[in-house]
Amino acid sequence: MKKKVLVILAAMAVMGISELTAQTKIIAHRGAFKNTKLPENSIASLKAAKDLNLWGSEYDVHLTKDNVLVVNHDNDFYGIDIATSTYQDLLAKTHPNGEKIPTLEEFIKAGLKLKGLKLILELKTNKLGLERTLEATEKAVALVKELKAEKVTEYIAFSYDACKKIHELDPKAKVSYLNGDIAPDQIKKDGLTGIDYHLSVFTKHPTWLQEAKALKLTTNAWTVNAESDMKSLLDQKIDYITTNEPELLKTLLK
C-alpha cells in the first residue's frame, strides 16, 4: 500500500513538472526597458530581464557600413543612420544611461553571463537590400558559433530569405519567422522551427496557432501589452509571449 502511494505521488510530481514546463514563457521585448526606465536594447535592459527571472530577452541586430554588427532597434542610433555609418560614427552618441551602442559580440558575451536567460536575436532587414541583409545573417551566425552561444540563442527575422539562410548555416538553430504572411505548413516545409507573429495575425488566421502546434512548431506573439490580449493567448496555450510589460504578464501567470 505504501509503495502504491509513493508511486502515485511520484506520478503527480512528474505531471506537475510537465505542466510547469508547458507554461507560456515570457520574452522581454528589447529587454526589460519600459518599467525600469532603461534604454531599449541596452545591456542594462538585458540584465534587467534576467533580474525579473524571465525566460528570454529579444534584441535587434544591424550591420554597419564597415561590417560591425551592433544592437539597436531603429535603423538609426539617436539620429545616426546605422547602415550607412561606421561603428566609430555611432560612438558619437550614447544611450541616456551612458552606454554606447553595444556590438553584437559585447551583447552576447554579457548575455552568456546571465545564466538561464535565452537570447532572442532579431536579424534586422538592411535598408541597403537583400545582399547586405544576408551578409549580416552570415556574420551573426558565425559570431554566435564562435562565442559558443548556440544553446542560448534563438533567431527571428522579418526577412524570409534571412530565416532560410540561418537554417542553411546552422540546421540545428531555432528560427522563427516574424512577418505573418506565411502559413505554418510552409514554415515547416522550409525547415524553420516556429512562427513569431503579431497578435493581430492570430486573430486574422484563428486556426494558425493550433496548426503550428500540430506541426510541432513553436508559437509566439508580439508585442502583447494589454492584459486582455495576454489572457486570450494564455487561454490558447501559446508557447511564448513577447511583451513590453513582462511584470504584468508575470502576475497573470502566477
Backbone as CSV, one residue per row, in Angstrom:
resi,resn,N_x,N_y,N_z,CA_x,CA_y,CA_z,C_x,C_y,C_z
1,MET,0.836,-1.207,0.000,0.000,0.000,0.000,0.868,1.255,0.000
2,LYS,1.913,1.214,0.853,2.812,2.363,0.954,3.519,2.622,-0.381
3,LYS,3.911,1.526,-1.050,4.575,1.660,-2.341,3.651,2.284,-3.371
4,LYS,2.368,1.888,-3.344,1.393,2.445,-4.289,1.241,3.943,-4.089
5,VAL,1.196,4.361,-2.836,1.067,5.785,-2.527,2.270,6.552,-3.055
6,LEU,3.464,5.987,-2.863,4.685,6.642,-3.338,4.697,6.760,-4.861
7,VAL,4.224,5.692,-5.528,4.145,5.716,-6.989,3.195,6.803,-7.467
8,ILE,2.034,6.904,-6.799,1.044,7.923,-7.166,1.613,9.320,-6.961
9,LEU,2.274,9.543,-5.832,2.860,10.853,-5.548,3.937,11.208,-6.571
10,ALA,4.737,10.212,-6.946,5.779,10.450,-7.949,5.167,10.823,-9.292
11,ALA,4.084,10.123,-9.649,3.398,10.423,-10.912,2.828,11.834,-10.901
12,MET,2.259,12.209,-9.752,1.694,13.563,-9.637,2.791,14.610,-9.752
13,ALA,3.961,14.326,-9.196,5.082,15.264,-9.270,5.530,15.449,-10.713
14,VAL,5.606,14.340,-11.459,6.005,14.406,-12.866,4.995,15.213,-13.658
15,MET,3.710,15.002,-13.388,2.667,15.756,-14.083,2.794,17.239,-13.784
16,GLY,3.100,17.541,-12.534,3.253,18.936,-12.146,4.409,19.595,-12.862
17,ILE,5.527,18.879,-12.997,6.686,19.404,-13.701,6.351,19.618,-15.171
18,SER,5.625,18.661,-15.769,5.246,18.783,-17.172,4.386,20.012,-17.397
19,GLU,3.440,20.249,-16.489,2.575,21.414,-16.619,3.376,22.699,-16.488
20,LEU,4.367,22.688,-15.605,5.172,23.871,-15.395,5.989,24.200,-16.634
21,THR,6.618,23.161,-17.223,7.443,23.392,-18.401,6.593,23.781,-19.603
22,ALA,5.303,23.409,-19.603,4.426,23.743,-20.714,3.842,25.141,-20.579
23,GLN,4.074,25.792,-19.463,3.517,27.119,-19.239,4.090,28.121,-20.241
24,THR,3.242,29.059,-20.671,3.693,30.107,-21.584,4.890,30.848,-20.991
25,LYS,5.895,31.071,-21.818,7.123,31.706,-21.360,7.168,33.167,-21.805
26,ILE,7.822,33.991,-20.992,7.852,35.437,-21.222,9.165,35.850,-21.890
27,ILE,9.026,36.631,-22.966,10.185,37.224,-23.627,10.075,38.742,-23.516
28,ALA,11.096,39.369,-22.940,11.119,40.826,-22.838,11.450,41.422,-24.203
29,HIS,10.619,42.313,-24.673,10.818,42.958,-25.969,11.855,44.075,-25.838
30,ARG,13.001,43.894,-26.476,14.114,44.853,-26.404,14.682,44.958,-24.987
31,GLY,14.560,43.892,-24.231,14.985,43.914,-22.836,13.861,44.437,-21.949
32,ALA,14.076,44.380,-20.646,13.087,44.927,-19.704,13.371,46.414,-19.559
33,PHE,12.755,47.204,-20.429,13.106,48.620,-20.506,12.009,49.570,-20.021
34,LYS,10.746,49.217,-20.260,9.680,50.202,-20.078,9.509,50.612,-18.615
35,ASN,9.271,49.646,-17.760,9.005,49.960,-16.351,10.274,50.185,-15.541
36,THR,11.414,49.775,-16.098,12.691,50.004,-15.426,13.299,51.350,-15.815
37,LYS,12.714,51.983,-16.868,13.217,53.273,-17.380,14.645,53.164,-17.923
38,LEU,14.960,52.005,-18.466,16.283,51.786,-19.055,16.204,51.884,-20.576
39,PRO,17.296,52.182,-21.253,17.264,52.264,-22.720,16.948,50.905,-23.350
40,GLU,16.141,50.934,-24.410,15.854,49.714,-25.158,17.152,49.129,-25.720
41,ASN,17.235,47.815,-25.751,18.368,47.125,-26.369,19.712,47.503,-25.754
42,SER,19.682,47.974,-24.529,20.938,48.231,-23.821,21.321,46.987,-23.028
43,ILE,22.573,46.906,-22.644,22.996,45.786,-21.802,22.315,45.881,-20.442
44,ALA,22.029,47.093,-19.997,21.318,47.269,-18.728,19.917,46.676,-18.786
45,SER,19.207,46.865,-19.895,17.846,46.309,-20.019,17.891,44.792,-20.178
46,LEU,18.977,44.285,-20.767,19.173,42.834,-20.856,19.321,42.248,-19.450
47,LYS,20.154,42.877,-18.641,20.360,42.408,-17.266,19.074,42.526,-16.455
48,ALA,18.271,43.548,-16.740,17.005,43.723,-16.023,16.043,42.580,-16.334
49,ALA,16.095,42.060,-17.567,15.262,40.904,-17.930,15.651,39.697,-17.094
50,LYS,16.940,39.528,-16.883,17.403,38.434,-16.028,16.972,38.650,-14.585
51,ASP,17.045,39.899,-14.118,16.640,40.210,-12.739,15.175,39.856,-12.491
52,LEU,14.356,39.943,-13.551,12.942,39.579,-13.440,12.732,38.073,-13.575
53,ASN,13.820,37.354,-13.824,13.765,35.894,-13.982,12.878,35.499,-15.160
54,LEU,13.020,36.226,-16.272,12.244,35.923,-17.469,12.910,34.802,-18.260
55,TRP,12.138,34.202,-19.148,12.679,33.107,-19.964,13.679,33.632,-20.986
56,GLY,13.352,34.780,-21.616,14.223,35.283,-22.667,14.123,36.781,-22.853
57,SER,15.061,37.312,-23.634,15.082,38.739,-23.952,15.380,38.899,-25.437
58,GLU,14.540,39.641,-26.114,14.683,39.874,-27.552,15.540,41.113,-27.786
59,TYR,16.347,41.069,-28.854,17.151,42.231,-29.211,17.374,42.256,-30.714
60,ASP,17.758,43.427,-31.236,17.784,43.660,-32.677,19.200,43.936,-33.164
61,VAL,19.542,43.338,-34.298,20.927,43.393,-34.789,20.991,44.013,-36.191
62,HIS,21.885,45.003,-36.337,22.125,45.688,-37.609,23.586,45.536,-38.017
63,LEU,23.838,45.768,-39.305,25.198,45.756,-39.831,25.585,47.172,-40.240
64,THR,26.721,47.658,-39.725,27.177,48.996,-40.072,27.851,49.002,-41.441
65,LYS,28.187,50.199,-41.900,28.865,50.368,-43.183,30.188,49.612,-43.216
66,ASP,30.882,49.583,-42.065,32.181,48.902,-42.005,32.069,47.493,-41.416
67,ASN,30.877,46.909,-41.564,30.653,45.485,-41.269,30.777,45.103,-39.797
68,VAL,30.365,46.002,-38.915,30.291,45.691,-37.489,28.825,45.449,-37.133
69,LEU,28.560,44.326,-36.474,27.199,44.025,-36.032,26.944,44.747,-34.713
70,VAL,25.866,45.534,-34.677,25.530,46.303,-33.480,24.088,46.031,-33.075
71,VAL,23.768,46.335,-31.818,22.444,46.059,-31.263,21.676,47.372,-31.075
72,ASN,20.566,47.487,-31.790,19.701,48.672,-31.696,18.406,48.351,-32.412
73,HIS,17.300,48.927,-31.968,16.039,48.615,-32.642,15.879,49.371,-33.948
74,ASP,15.938,50.692,-33.891,15.681,51.505,-35.075,16.845,51.431,-36.051
75,ASN,16.595,51.901,-37.278,17.654,51.947,-38.282,18.692,53.018,-37.982
76,ASP,18.352,53.921,-37.054,19.311,54.948,-36.655,19.548,54.879,-35.150
77,PHE,20.721,55.304,-34.746,21.070,55.375,-33.327,21.100,56.850,-32.942
78,TYR,19.997,57.309,-32.364,19.837,58.715,-31.982,20.193,59.640,-33.142
79,GLY,19.619,59.330,-34.311,19.771,60.180,-35.489,20.893,59.796,-36.432
80,ILE,21.761,58.868,-36.043,22.857,58.439,-36.912,22.445,57.156,-37.624
81,ASP,22.330,57.206,-38.939,21.896,56.045,-39.709,22.930,54.931,-39.605
82,ILE,22.486,53.740,-39.231,23.427,52.649,-38.962,23.996,52.040,-40.244
83,ALA,23.149,51.767,-41.208,23.589,51.049,-42.413,24.613,51.833,-43.224
84,THR,24.563,53.162,-43.148,25.473,53.985,-43.953,26.552,54.655,-43.110
85,SER,26.672,54.244,-41.857,27.668,54.837,-40.958,28.629,53.766,-40.458
86,THR,29.809,54.198,-40.051,30.768,53.273,-39.458,30.458,53.132,-37.970
87,TYR,31.026,52.098,-37.387,30.866,51.905,-35.941,31.427,53.109,-35.189
88,GLN,32.542,53.628,-35.648,33.142,54.794,-34.997,32.192,55.987,-35.041
89,ASP,31.470,56.154,-36.164,30.479,57.229,-36.271,29.424,57.113,-35.177
90,LEU,28.994,55.883,-34.896,27.927,55.650,-33.923,28.366,55.974,-32.503
91,LEU,29.666,55.969,-32.250,30.165,56.259,-30.905,30.039,57.736,-30.543
92,ALA,29.608,58.551,-31.505,29.389,59.973,-31.221,28.203,60.186,-30.284
93,LYS,27.310,59.202,-30.207,26.133,59.287,-29.340,26.165,58.149,-28.316
94,THR,25.465,58.352,-27.211,25.332,57.298,-26.198,23.884,57.210,-25.756
95,HIS,23.542,56.090,-25.138,22.232,55.965,-24.507,22.148,56.935,-23.320
96,PRO,20.935,57.278,-22.886,20.791,58.181,-21.734,21.489,57.702,-20.465
97,ASN,21.690,56.398,-20.338,22.380,55.883,-19.145,23.900,55.859,-19.308
98,GLY,24.381,56.396,-20.440,25.818,56.464,-20.663,26.390,55.327,-21.474
99,GLU,25.607,54.283,-21.730,26.105,53.163,-22.531,26.275,53.579,-23.987
100,LYS,27.358,53.097,-24.612,27.491,53.241,-26.056,26.662,52.160,-26.732
101,ILE,26.477,52.271,-28.010,25.740,51.229,-28.728,26.514,49.918,-28.609
102,PRO,25.870,48.839,-28.155,26.619,47.584,-27.978,26.904,46.917,-29.318
103,THR,28.087,46.357,-29.442,28.319,45.453,-30.571,27.621,44.139,-30.237
104,LEU,27.350,43.352,-31.263,26.722,42.058,-31.019,27.626,41.193,-30.148
105,GLU,28.922,41.267,-30.373,29.854,40.470,-29.564,29.759,40.846,-28.090
106,GLU,29.745,42.140,-27.797,29.638,42.592,-26.407,28.315,42.139,-25.799
107,PHE,27.255,42.218,-26.588,25.918,41.890,-26.096,25.809,40.403,-25.761
108,ILE,26.288,39.561,-26.659,26.221,38.119,-26.413,27.084,37.736,-25.219
109,LYS,28.277,38.309,-25.133,29.149,37.999,-24.001,28.482,38.386,-22.683
110,ALA,27.790,39.522,-22.663,27.057,39.926,-21.456,25.929,38.941,-21.174
111,GLY,25.234,38.506,-22.237,24.133,37.564,-22.075,24.568,36.206,-21.580
112,LEU,25.734,35.774,-22.002,26.236,34.466,-21.574,26.503,34.420,-20.068
113,LYS,26.709,35.564,-19.474,26.932,35.620,-18.026,25.623,35.539,-17.239
114,LEU,24.503,35.729,-17.941,23.189,35.729,-17.296,22.583,34.340,-17.434
115,LYS,23.042,33.425,-16.648,22.684,32.018,-16.781,21.168,31.811,-16.748
116,GLY,20.689,31.040,-17.731,19.270,30.710,-17.783,18.449,31.634,-18.658
117,LEU,19.037,32.731,-19.146,18.299,33.681,-19.984,18.562,33.378,-21.455
118,LYS,17.490,33.150,-22.228,17.614,32.936,-23.666,17.789,34.282,-24.374
119,LEU,18.636,34.286,-25.382,18.899,35.486,-26.166,18.207,35.338,-27.514
120,ILE,17.189,36.164,-27.737,16.387,36.064,-28.959,16.885,37.110,-29.954
121,LEU,17.692,36.660,-30.903,18.388,37.542,-31.829,17.511,37.838,-33.042
122,GLU,17.053,39.101,-33.145,16.310,39.502,-34.339,17.277,40.101,-35.348
123,LEU,17.365,39.482,-36.506,18.205,39.968,-37.588,17.395,40.985,-38.383
124,LYS,17.776,42.249,-38.298,17.012,43.310,-38.962,17.269,43.297,-40.472
125,THR,16.251,43.649,-41.219,16.372,43.771,-42.667,17.149,45.043,-42.993
126,ASN,18.229,44.903,-43.750,19.075,46.049,-44.057,18.438,46.924,-45.134
127,LYS,18.410,48.215,-44.906,17.782,49.151,-45.840,18.487,49.187,-47.190
128,LEU,19.736,48.695,-47.250,20.503,48.727,-48.500,20.239,47.509,-49.378
129,GLY,19.392,46.583,-48.895,18.995,45.482,-49.754,19.280,44.096,-49.198
130,LEU,18.831,43.101,-49.960,18.913,41.712,-49.526,20.359,41.249,-49.353
131,GLU,21.239,41.689,-50.235,22.635,41.242,-50.141,23.239,41.604,-48.789
132,ARG,23.000,42.833,-48.354,23.545,43.262,-47.061,22.838,42.546,-45.904
133,THR,21.563,42.273,-46.069,20.836,41.529,-45.040,21.436,40.141,-44.861
134,LEU,21.729,39.481,-45.980,22.303,38.137,-45.907,23.754,38.155,-45.415
135,GLU,24.490,39.222,-45.713,25.836,39.364,-45.154,25.756,39.455,-43.631
136,ALA,24.802,40.240,-43.149,24.610,40.368,-41.702,24.224,39.023,-41.099
137,THR,23.392,38.277,-41.813,22.959,36.962,-41.347,24.154,36.029,-41.179
138,GLU,24.996,35.972,-42.195,26.176,35.091,-42.143,27.105,35.480,-41.003
139,LYS,27.326,36.776,-40.829,28.217,37.248,-39.764,27.637,36.952,-38.387
140,ALA,26.329,37.112,-38.234,25.696,36.871,-36.938,25.777,35.402,-36.540
141,VAL,25.460,34.518,-37.463,25.515,33.077,-37.168,26.945,32.657,-36.863
142,ALA,27.892,33.179,-37.626,29.296,32.838,-37.401,29.752,33.305,-36.016
143,LEU,29.316,34.493,-35.610,29.720,35.018,-34.306,29.105,34.213,-33.166
144,VAL,27.837,33.836,-33.318,27.187,33.001,-32.299,27.950,31.699,-32.118
145,LYS,28.366,31.110,-33.231,29.140,29.864,-33.156,30.510,30.101,-32.518
146,GLU,31.170,31.189,-32.914,32.493,31.499,-32.382,32.455,31.674,-30.863
147,LEU,31.379,32.303,-30.366,31.246,32.552,-28.933,30.629,31.370,-28.191
148,LYS,30.336,30.308,-28.950,29.710,29.112,-28.371,28.413,29.465,-27.636
149,ALA,27.609,30.272,-28.318,26.357,30.738,-27.725,25.137,30.095,-28.371
150,GLU,25.337,28.988,-29.087,24.223,28.372,-29.811,23.084,27.942,-28.886
151,LYS,23.435,27.413,-27.704,22.407,26.875,-26.817,21.501,27.954,-26.222
152,VAL,22.001,29.164,-26.132,21.178,30.228,-25.534,20.573,31.155,-26.585
153,THR,20.908,30.926,-27.862,20.464,31.824,-28.933,19.347,31.211,-29.763
154,GLU,18.306,32.003,-29.987,17.273,31.673,-30.971,17.160,32.862,-31.911
155,TYR,16.812,32.589,-33.170,16.808,33.627,-34.198,15.391,33.956,-34.656
156,ILE,15.172,35.238,-34.963,13.927,35.670,-35.579,14.265,36.725,-36.637
157,ALA,13.417,36.837,-37.668,13.649,37.840,-38.704,12.375,38.066,-39.505
158,PHE,12.235,39.286,-40.034,11.138,39.589,-40.955,11.475,39.117,-42.366
159,SER,12.747,39.004,-42.672,13.173,38.535,-43.991,13.118,37.008,-44.023
160,TYR,12.277,36.470,-44.899,12.179,35.013,-45.009,13.467,34.433,-45.572
161,ASP,14.110,35.196,-46.458,15.396,34.748,-47.002,16.432,34.630,-45.889
162,ALA,16.410,35.581,-44.962,17.348,35.521,-43.833,17.057,34.311,-42.954
163,CYS,15.786,34.043,-42.711,15.416,32.870,-41.900,15.917,31.585,-42.538
164,LYS,15.711,31.459,-43.823,16.158,30.248,-44.522,17.683,30.160,-44.555
165,LYS,18.332,31.313,-44.643,19.794,31.331,-44.634,20.339,30.870,-43.284
166,ILE,19.706,31.313,-42.207,20.122,30.875,-40.868,20.004,29.360,-40.763
167,HIS,18.885,28.821,-41.238,18.680,27.369,-41.196,19.742,26.639,-42.017
168,GLU,20.101,27.218,-43.152,21.131,26.615,-44.009,22.489,26.610,-43.290
169,LEU,22.809,27.706,-42.623,24.106,27.842,-41.948,24.191,27.021,-40.673
170,ASP,23.058,26.868,-40.006,23.019,26.090,-38.763,21.695,25.339,-38.696
171,PRO,21.650,24.127,-39.270,20.398,23.360,-39.331,19.779,23.072,-37.966
172,LYS,20.572,23.129,-36.900,20.043,22.863,-35.560,19.498,24.111,-34.878
173,ALA,19.699,25.271,-35.483,19.273,26.526,-34.861,17.752,26.629,-34.815
174,LYS,17.246,27.272,-33.779,15.825,27.557,-33.672,15.557,28.895,-34.356
175,VAL,14.721,28.843,-35.403,14.481,30.017,-36.238,12.985,30.226,-36.414
176,SER,12.513,31.426,-36.109,11.097,31.754,-36.278,10.947,32.962,-37.194
177,TYR,9.899,32.926,-37.980,9.600,33.993,-38.943,8.643,34.990,-38.312
178,LEU,8.839,36.282,-38.633,8.100,37.352,-37.962,6.972,37.988,-38.777
179,ASN,7.033,37.916,-40.087,6.192,38.814,-40.889,4.711,38.456,-40.909
180,GLY,4.362,37.218,-40.644,2.947,36.868,-40.512,2.217,36.566,-41.800
181,ASP,2.943,36.416,-42.912,2.279,36.203,-44.199,2.487,34.803,-44.763
182,ILE,3.044,33.903,-43.973,3.279,32.534,-44.444,2.636,31.553,-43.467
183,ALA,1.875,30.610,-44.015,1.144,29.647,-43.192,2.095,28.643,-42.543
184,PRO,1.677,28.049,-41.434,2.543,27.118,-40.703,3.075,25.953,-41.525
185,ASP,2.266,25.405,-42.430,2.734,24.232,-43.181,3.939,24.565,-44.060
186,GLN,3.967,25.791,-44.631,5.116,26.190,-45.451,6.336,26.452,-44.578
187,ILE,6.113,27.038,-43.410,7.203,27.256,-42.451,7.875,25.919,-42.133
188,LYS,7.059,24.919,-41.881,7.573,23.581,-41.556,8.363,22.998,-42.727
189,LYS,7.818,23.124,-43.937,8.467,22.573,-45.126,9.851,23.179,-45.347
190,ASP,9.996,24.455,-45.000,11.249,25.153,-45.235,12.249,24.981,-44.097
191,GLY,11.901,24.164,-43.115,12.859,23.810,-42.082,12.962,24.769,-40.915
192,LEU,12.088,25.786,-40.875,12.112,26.696,-39.729,11.431,26.009,-38.548
193,THR,11.622,26.554,-37.363,11.129,25.856,-36.169,9.947,26.543,-35.492
194,GLY,9.566,27.732,-35.979,8.456,28.390,-35.298,7.888,29.567,-36.052
195,ILE,6.714,30.022,-35.582,6.127,31.268,-36.062,6.107,32.255,-34.898
196,ASP,6.429,33.494,-35.205,6.516,34.557,-34.208,5.800,35.763,-34.813
197,TYR,4.463,35.730,-34.718,3.652,36.689,-35.457,3.009,37.725,-34.547
198,HIS,2.711,38.889,-35.143,1.980,39.911,-34.405,0.645,39.332,-33.954
199,LEU,0.194,39.756,-32.791,-1.024,39.157,-32.225,-2.216,39.285,-33.170
200,SER,-2.239,40.320,-34.022,-3.351,40.502,-34.961,-3.413,39.386,-36.003
201,VAL,-2.268,38.775,-36.303,-2.234,37.693,-37.299,-3.029,36.491,-36.795
202,PHE,-2.937,36.211,-35.496,-3.658,35.074,-34.935,-5.164,35.334,-34.884
203,THR,-5.546,36.606,-34.895,-6.969,36.948,-34.994,-7.449,36.787,-36.433
204,LYS,-6.617,37.220,-37.368,-6.952,37.114,-38.790,-6.970,35.661,-39.260
205,HIS,-6.065,34.855,-38.705,-5.969,33.432,-39.059,-6.138,32.605,-37.783
206,PRO,-7.357,32.447,-37.310,-7.590,31.837,-35.994,-7.158,30.374,-35.871
207,THR,-6.921,29.705,-36.987,-6.506,28.291,-36.911,-4.986,28.117,-36.906
208,TRP,-4.262,29.164,-37.222,-2.815,29.015,-37.402,-2.088,28.595,-36.131
209,LEU,-2.509,29.098,-35.004,-1.809,28.769,-33.765,-1.864,27.267,-33.498
210,GLN,-3.058,26.697,-33.618,-3.201,25.258,-33.370,-2.594,24.427,-34.498
211,GLU,-2.655,24.941,-35.733,-2.000,24.242,-36.845,-0.494,24.161,-36.610
212,ALA,0.081,25.266,-36.140,1.518,25.290,-35.856,1.869,24.294,-34.763
213,LYS,1.050,24.258,-33.728,1.289,23.315,-32.632,1.233,21.873,-33.134
214,ALA,0.264,21.586,-34.012,0.132,20.232,-34.553,1.357,19.835,-35.376
215,LEU,2.000,20.833,-35.971,3.203,20.591,-36.772,4.471,20.623,-35.920
216,LYS,4.288,20.796,-34.610,5.405,20.880,-33.647,6.307,22.076,-33.911
217,LEU,5.669,23.171,-34.360,6.348,24.454,-34.467,6.106,25.229,-33.178
218,THR,7.062,26.039,-32.769,6.835,26.891,-31.605,5.977,28.088,-32.016
219,THR,5.237,28.617,-31.053,4.319,29.726,-31.327,4.611,30.888,-30.390
220,ASN,4.706,32.064,-30.975,4.978,33.277,-30.207,4.150,34.415,-30.782
221,ALA,3.743,35.344,-29.938,3.010,36.526,-30.385,3.721,37.778,-29.878
222,TRP,3.741,38.813,-30.706,4.328,40.101,-30.339,3.392,41.219,-30.778
223,THR,3.577,42.424,-30.302,4.100,42.762,-28.998,2.865,42.932,-28.122
224,VAL,2.702,42.026,-27.153,1.449,41.877,-26.409,1.563,42.623,-25.084
225,ASN,0.856,43.755,-25.003,0.974,44.607,-23.817,-0.327,44.766,-23.034
226,ALA,-1.458,44.455,-23.659,-2.749,44.595,-22.987,-3.103,43.312,-22.233
227,GLU,-3.646,43.465,-21.042,-3.987,42.306,-20.212,-4.974,41.378,-20.908
228,SER,-5.965,41.958,-21.608,-6.968,41.131,-22.279,-6.342,40.262,-23.367
229,ASP,-5.396,40.820,-24.115,-4.715,40.047,-25.157,-3.860,38.944,-24.539
230,MET,-3.194,39.279,-23.437,-2.384,38.264,-22.748,-3.249,37.094,-22.308
231,LYS,-4.399,37.396,-21.710,-5.282,36.341,-21.214,-5.791,35.469,-22.353
232,SER,-6.125,36.100,-23.473,-6.621,35.340,-24.627,-5.567,34.367,-25.134
233,LEU,-4.337,34.830,-25.249,-3.260,33.972,-25.741,-2.897,32.893,-24.730
234,LEU,-2.959,33.232,-23.449,-2.691,32.232,-22.415,-3.743,31.129,-22.461
235,ASP,-4.988,31.512,-22.711,-6.060,30.518,-22.818,-5.824,29.564,-23.995
236,GLN,-5.171,30.077,-25.045,-4.881,29.250,-26.217,-3.567,28.476,-26.069
237,LYS,-2.939,28.644,-24.891,-1.694,27.924,-24.573,-0.588,28.196,-25.586
238,ILE,-0.438,29.454,-25.951,0.672,29.840,-26.821,1.977,29.578,-26.080
239,ASP,3.026,29.249,-26.816,4.296,28.887,-26.178,5.001,30.077,-25.551
240,TYR,5.024,31.201,-26.284,5.757,32.378,-25.825,4.938,33.631,-26.070
241,ILE,5.164,34.640,-25.248,4.608,35.969,-25.481,5.738,36.973,-25.342
242,THR,5.900,37.812,-26.365,6.881,38.886,-26.323,6.159,40.175,-25.937
243,THR,6.679,40.858,-24.926,5.937,41.980,-24.352,6.841,43.080,-23.826
244,ASN,6.297,44.297,-23.821,6.942,45.420,-23.136,6.536,45.474,-21.668
245,GLU,5.605,44.597,-21.286,5.059,44.589,-19.919,5.289,43.223,-19.265
246,PRO,6.548,42.810,-19.134,6.805,41.480,-18.563,6.320,41.347,-17.107
247,GLU,6.334,42.449,-16.384,5.896,42.394,-14.981,4.405,42.039,-14.904
248,LEU,3.601,42.635,-15.787,2.162,42.341,-15.816,1.930,40.891,-16.202
249,LEU,2.640,40.404,-17.211,2.451,39.029,-17.657,2.869,38.037,-16.566
250,LYS,3.922,38.359,-15.848,4.339,37.503,-14.731,3.223,37.384,-13.690
251,THR,2.578,38.496,-13.425,1.470,38.497,-12.457,0.332,37.605,-12.920
252,LEU,-0.007,37.685,-14.216,-1.092,36.855,-14.757,-0.740,35.372,-14.712
253,LEU,0.514,35.056,-14.982,0.929,33.656,-14.961,0.900,33.068,-13.565
254,LYS,1.132,33.908,-12.577,1.062,33.421,-11.191,-0.366,33.113,-10.777
